[in-house]
Amino acid sequence: MPRAAIIGAGGGIGRACVAAFAAAGWDVAAADLAAAAAADALGAAPGFAQALDVTDPAAVDRLAAVCGPVDAVVYAAGITDTLPMAAMDFARWRRVMAVNLDGAAHVASVFARAMIGRGAGGAMVFLSSAAGLRGEAGASAYCASKFGLIGLVESVAAELTPHGIRVNAVAPGNVDTPMLAEVAAGIAAAEGRTEKDVRAAMVRTGAARRLIRPDEVAAVCLALCGPGFGAVTGTTVRVDAGYLLMG
Ligand SMILES: NC(=O)c1ccc[n+]([C@@H]2O[C@H](COP(=O)([O-])OP(=O)(O)OC[C@H]3O[C@@H](n4cnc5c(N)ncnc54)[C@H](O)[C@@H]3O)[C@@H](O)[C@H]2O)c1
């Protein structure tokens, strides 16, 4: 049974990835800062749940050690923050970078060593964002972290593909998860609008005129880790319901 490490397993997209990989016959190591959410996501599926703070390199090392041989890694941990640059609070900037980018680098490094050492190839998928392909007002830290993730993926793919390890990014648009609810609540509070109104506006930002379901993102993550995508590496797959088609 192949094993996948899903990091950020307790979140909306991470939880959907756990379900997709488990349904496809994978054993899953489900890791998250919110350990109970990761355990809940795993349920009775084969594997184990583990508390993990991705900003702690020693904790990432420990995760790789308890995982043992891993065939795929999905990095779905992330946080968002909204702050105009003119009012920047660099502690908040650093926090976004620490979780979204530094944590991804720790994970890439530790699991690269493990996969190269094992010599059986593998796959890694990192959750970037449409905000990693186009800048957005008020979201410089988030966008910078997600643009950075794509650079990380392309570089790591160039290093690891000769070892049979494929590395790709997925760039979702507006996915209906707790993170989106948090963003919608923040915008609503800042602009004196209702959350319903903000969500309706988000729906209109994509050509498909709907929010994306977490399982639609998870299906792409799973496919990228499977043999059907054996020639796909160093790419960013947009799962944005046409968000980037709009002006
Ligand atoms: N929801 C969207 O619209 C959307 C769009 C584009 C990209 N993304 C990206 O997809 C990924 C998953 O997003 P989501 O919508 O599922 O978010 P979410 O908030 O539902 O889940 C994020 C998960 O990351 C975990 N996490 C946060 N800090 C952590 C840390 N220090 N260590 C370990 N885990 C930590 C949280 O506990 C949570 O379970 C994120 O990287 C996000 O930026 C989301």
The ligand as an SDF file (V2000), in Angstrom:
LIG
                    3D

 44 48  0  0  0  0  0  0  0  0999 V2000
   -9.6020   28.0070    0.2630 N   0  0  0  0  0  0  0  0  0  0  0  0
   -9.1660   28.6730   -0.7920 C   0  0  0  0  0  0  0  0  0  0  0  0
   -9.9410   29.4070   -1.4480 O   0  0  0  0  0  0  0  0  0  0  0  0
   -7.7370   28.5280   -1.2580 C   0  0  0  0  0  0  0  0  0  0  0  0
   -7.4050   29.0810   -2.4930 C   0  0  0  0  0  0  0  0  0  0  0  0
   -6.1070   28.9730   -2.9620 C   0  0  0  0  0  0  0  0  0  0  0  0
   -5.1370   28.3320   -2.1940 C   0  0  0  0  0  0  0  0  0  0  0  0
   -5.4680   27.8060   -1.0010 N   0  0  0  0  0  0  0  0  0  0  0  0
   -4.3930   27.1650   -0.2180 C   0  0  0  0  0  0  0  0  0  0  0  0
   -4.6790   25.8000    0.0050 O   0  0  0  0  0  0  0  0  0  0  0  0
   -4.1370   25.4010    1.2630 C   0  0  0  0  0  0  0  0  0  0  0  0
   -5.2540   24.8060    2.1100 C   0  0  0  0  0  0  0  0  0  0  0  0
   -6.2390   25.8280    2.2940 O   0  0  0  0  0  0  0  0  0  0  0  0
   -7.6430   25.5710    2.9910 P   0  0  0  0  0  0  0  0  0  0  0  0
   -8.6090   26.4310    2.2880 O   0  0  0  0  0  0  0  0  0  0  0  0
   -7.8710   24.1150    3.1420 O   0  0  0  0  0  0  0  0  0  0  0  0
   -7.3630   26.2390    4.4060 O   0  0  0  0  0  0  0  0  0  0  0  0
   -7.8280   25.8030    5.8590 P   0  0  0  0  0  0  0  0  0  0  0  0
   -7.6580   27.0100    6.7030 O   0  0  0  0  0  0  0  0  0  0  0  0
   -9.1410   25.1270    5.8140 O   0  0  0  0  0  0  0  0  0  0  0  0
   -6.7300   24.7130    6.2440 O   0  0  0  0  0  0  0  0  0  0  0  0
   -5.3780   25.0630    6.4780 C   0  0  0  0  0  0  0  0  0  0  0  0
   -4.8050   24.0620    7.4440 C   0  0  0  0  0  0  0  0  0  0  0  0
   -3.4430   24.4200    7.7040 O   0  0  0  0  0  0  0  0  0  0  0  0
   -3.1970   24.1700    9.0590 C   0  0  0  0  0  0  0  0  0  0  0  0
   -2.0650   24.9430    9.5580 N   0  0  0  0  0  0  0  0  0  0  0  0
   -2.0030   26.2910    9.7360 C   0  0  0  0  0  0  0  0  0  0  0  0
   -0.8260   26.6080   10.2890 N   0  0  0  0  0  0  0  0  0  0  0  0
   -0.1330   25.4490   10.4340 C   0  0  0  0  0  0  0  0  0  0  0  0
    1.1350   25.1330   10.9630 C   0  0  0  0  0  0  0  0  0  0  0  0
    1.9490   26.0940   11.4690 N   0  0  0  0  0  0  0  0  0  0  0  0
    1.5370   23.8450   10.9640 N   0  0  0  0  0  0  0  0  0  0  0  0
    0.7330   22.8780   10.4850 C   0  0  0  0  0  0  0  0  0  0  0  0
   -0.5000   23.1120    9.9860 N   0  0  0  0  0  0  0  0  0  0  0  0
   -0.9150   24.3920    9.9660 C   0  0  0  0  0  0  0  0  0  0  0  0
   -4.4920   24.5870    9.7750 C   0  0  0  0  0  0  0  0  0  0  0  0
   -4.5780   24.0140   11.0810 O   0  0  0  0  0  0  0  0  0  0  0  0
   -5.5380   24.0800    8.8120 C   0  0  0  0  0  0  0  0  0  0  0  0
   -5.9730   22.7720    9.1430 O   0  0  0  0  0  0  0  0  0  0  0  0
   -3.5040   26.6540    1.8810 C   0  0  0  0  0  0  0  0  0  0  0  0
   -2.1370   26.6820    1.5990 O   0  0  0  0  0  0  0  0  0  0  0  0
   -4.2010   27.7890    1.1450 C   0  0  0  0  0  0  0  0  0  0  0  0
   -3.4080   28.9480    1.1070 O   0  0  0  0  0  0  0  0  0  0  0  0
   -6.7520   27.8820   -0.5040 C   0  0  0  0  0  0  0  0  0  0  0  0
  1  2  1  0
  2  3  2  0
  2  4  1  0
  4  5  1  0
  4 44  2  0
  5  6  2  0
  6  7  1  0
  7  8  2  0
  8  9  1  0
  8 44  1  0
  9 10  1  0
  9 42  1  0
 10 11  1  0
 11 12  1  0
 11 40  1  0
 12 13  1  0
 13 14  1  0
 14 15  2  0
 14 16  1  0
 14 17  1  0
 17 18  1  0
 18 19  2  0
 18 20  1  0
 18 21  1  0
 21 22  1  0
 22 23  1  0
 23 24  1  0
 23 38  1  0
 24 25  1  0
 25 26  1  0
 25 36  1  0
 26 27  1  0
 26 35  1  0
 27 28  2  0
 28 29  1  0
 29 30  1  0
 29 35  2  0
 30 31  1  0
 30 32  2  0
 32 33  1  0
 33 34  2  0
 34 35  1  0
 36 37  1  0
 36 38  1  0
 38 39  1  0
 40 41  1  0
 40 42  1  0
 42 43  1  0
M  CHG  2   8   1  16  -1
M  END
$$$$
